[in-house]
Amino acid sequence: MALVAGIDSSTQSCKVVIRDADSGALVRTGRASHPDGTEVHPDHWWTALQAAADAAGGLDDVAAVAVGGQQHGMVCLDEDGEVVRDALLWNDTRSAQAADDLIDELGQGDVEAGKAAWAQACGSAPVASLTITKLRWLATAEPDNAARVAAVCLPHDWLSWRLAGHGPKSQGGDGAINALVTDRSDASGTGYWSPVSNDYDLDLLRLGFGSTPVLPRLSAPGQALASMPSGALIGPGAGDNAAAALGLGLGQGDVAVSIGTSGVVSAISPTPIIDRSGVINGFADATGCYLPLACTLNGARIMAGMAETLGVDLARLSELALSAAPGAHGLVMVPYLEGERTPNQPYSTGSLHGLTLSTMNPACFARAAVEGLLCLLADGLGALETLGVEVNRIFLIGGGAQSEAVRQIAPAVFGREVLVPPAGEYVADGAARQAAWVASGAAAAPVWEREGTVAYDAPAVPQIREHYAEVRPMTWDRPHA
């Protein structure tokens, strides 16, 4: 049987899955950790990928491979392919002021006009996560490093480049920065690529960075971009959210709510989605369609933080949350614990409202944390629907979706049934499915059946979101120590 490999190079780790190209059956897996922090030297990703591949039994016998990677990370290379500085990751918020400045400049002082102009040009209004804001920060804060930049790429672009045998000259590589390749899904999160024109907008890049370094060329969906020294084809890869959509087999009308380090609400759309308010990012997917999404900085760590505060593990936190009444007797948590991206409040902090002697107990605290997380995601779902995005089915995935409290409370907050597929590495699976597509040369990705999805339903409790909406504007959003 032909084998394919899917790689997920995420914020926290690298996962490799080897699957049968025809059936999608899992053959073997491997995993390796990434360093903590919001800036990382890309060499750590390459070391982790090699370790994860070794743990999975190697890549020598695969027909094709593809990489799904964390979006937006700024990887800057000089003319010899050397990394100029540690990559700034999507969750590094030091470029928040740069985002505001870029909106102001394109809008000529009118913030709303600036957001609308950016959304029209590249599908998204700048926030600190987008690559272009990190490039502006680099140009302003580290001009000497900025002057050395000959090429800019994204984490998955750089790893695909390394898999193809390229690399920095100091490590015996060819330094071939012109061999960098990306795909439309990851390019659509840079802030200088348009999902409407399907091309880079160099005017936006010049506005953001002051120059136009080499950018990865675009590979078409399902098209091999190169091959490994072993002969295995390399697929175009994808941003993590697009890869997860491919791994889930999402179609029009399907929405994925992913609860990991971040929270993501994404949908498949046949047409580009332009949100002039800047809440929804108008990204592309990995198949030729579009992937409008809302992304939050805060995700599963909301529950992890509350569990640590209460001195319990996550399983006990879930039990506590389910033991409290819906609405936690009026206790509401706004969980902007690490700043927030949706809404764009990078300096915000979390808050608890409705604290009384009757709500000052572990059960209410646990319930408020879970409901706060789900309300944060429900706001993104509502924004998609406001823009006319079709929502028929909601899939709940990610590490946070393994919480029984999240599963049972989600329908009450979202106001509709949610489907929970079996736990899996959906980003890596999507990359593997793309690799199988490339290996087959077919017009579309193969269909892999997935069993074990469980439906959760419960009566809607609109008061939960209503109370959350009432206290949300009270959130503090200014730089703090």
PyMOL commands that set and color helices and strands:
alter all, ss='L'
color gray80, all
select helices_A, chain A and resi 42-55+96-106+111-122+131-141+143-148+155-163+169-171+177-179+184-187+202-209+240-248+301-310+314-323+328-330+362-386+399-402+404-414+426-440+462-474
alter helices_A, ss='H'
color red, helices_A
select strands_A, chain A and resi 3-9+13-20+26-33+39-40+62-69+75-77+87-88+151-153+181-183+193-194+199-200+217-219+226-227+233-234+238-239+254-259+263-267+281-284+290-296+332-334+351-353+393-397+418-420+454-456
alter strands_A, ss='S'
color yellow, strands_A
deselect
rebuild
show_as cartoon
